[in-house]
Structures are given as C-alpha cells and as structure tokens.
Amino acid sequence: MSEYYWDSKIDYLRNTRWLYYNDDYLEFLIKNVWKMHAPVNIVDYGCGYGYLGLKLLPLLPDGSTYTGIDKGEDLIKEARKVFDKLPYTVEFIQGDIEEIQVHRQYDIALCHAFLLHMKSPRDILQKMIDSVRNGGRVICFEPHWIANAANFGFDDGLQHSEVVRLGVLQKLYEVDASRSGKNGNIGMKLPILLSQLGLRNVECRVSDKVNFLDQNMDATEKDRLLQSLKEEGIGQELEDQFKVVEQLVQRGLTAEEAQEQYTAELKLFKAFDSDSWMTYAPNMKISFGTVSRE
C-alpha cells in the first residue's frame, strides 16, 4: 500500500471536485478569456487522477494534448485507467514535482488545489514557468479558505456566525501558513507571486459555482450533494472533544478560542442534515499570466 497521503484520497477527490466549477464557465474562460482557438499542449502539476484533463480536454480544440505529473503512484495508475479509453492524447508521469525537471515544451502549465500543499509554492511556480514556451501561460486554480468559509448561506434557523467563526479560522490559517509554509489562502496571493516572477497580463477570476442544497430538488441529487459536502468537511462528525480542543491549541488558538471553535463545529454537525437548506460557494480563484522572456 502506498504511503503517499493523497494516494488514499482518490474517492474523496472524485466525490468533491464537482463542487467547484460549472462547465459553461470553464468553456467561457477557454474561449473568451484565454482565447484558445488552436490546439495547445498542457502540463498539469499535481494532476491527481487527471481531474483537470477530464474537465478541459472536451472543451479545448481538437489536437490538444495533456500531460499530468504527480507523486502518487496510485493516483497515476488511476489516471491512466480513466483515460485509457478516452480519445485524447495524454501522458502521465509519476514523480516528485519538487525534484523532477520538465523541459520547456508546453503551451500551458496548470495546477489545481496543489500549491496550497507546497512548502515552497514560489519554487513550484518557477518550475511551471520554466516548462512553458515563451508566450505561453501559467494557470493556477487554487483556494482562498477564508473566502470559502464566508460563502455559506443557511435558512433562518441557523446563523452563519454561530457555526463559522471567521476571525478564529483566519487566525488558524495564518498561523498554519507561518509555521509550515503551506497556505490555504494562496488563491488570493497568486496574482502577486505570478507578477513578481515575471509573468505579464496577470489576472485572477473567481469560479461562479454555487451549490444549493434544495429541499425541492431531486432526492438522488440531493443525497449526492449532501454526501459530497460532508466529505468536503462541512458538518462532519467530530472526534473526541478533548482531542479536537488540544489539536486546536497546538495549532495556535487559546484554550477558550479552541473550546468555542469546537462548540461551533459541533452545532453545525448537529444542524446540517438531509433536511437542511444551504448554499455554498467554494469561491475557487483562477489566476493566470503570460510567460514573457526578453
């Protein structure tokens, strides 16, 4: 069995990625913003099981190619299995992205929810830039967790401030990033990093996807959405109270803050079920820029 963490999370990835984007918005970006009207060669850093390839290749011009790189042996095996019978030109490379060298041969370098897990995201971005031809693009789909946390809507029986404590969460995210270098709020930092690394025409867009747990929706679709939201961590069952509070204190909260955070999460767990009304916008940031070498 693989010891790489994300090799054990294939089901989680498959069950939650669909919460993030509408296909018509991705098509709008490809055709109207990035103006990809001719075939492109893409490399995807931290590709997982090839999620971005599955989303983008049907929307890209015929003849486009997709190369995925990931450290996970099981993830790469799954990607090859998924694409085996699909009519696309793809290649999957298993290797440590922090060590692997990629030749300057691609039109587009992508990543999705990857840089937030990297201790040195600037170094990974430089690798991405170095793998792209002059005039090509780097495109990063990355989260901004505090915006995520702010983008919930409940019916009148539950107040957002009772179950999502933005100030405490912001403190947690910032302390975690300071300690580990891994930044769940990197989505809003990326335009700055891309420009500092020399990219031109840097922009940032926001995914328009809003998930609506609607009591009037089809029962099967409602159950699917509820389970995916739970897997995403929304209203999950909590571990032992003492253990959770202790972990929060170790991450930088005071004992009082930790206890209040546990109470808020417990309240959401008890309140959030198949009878709930809820809207949730993951608010994924999509940052991009053009490689321009003098």
Disulfide bonds with the S-S distance in Angstrom:
none
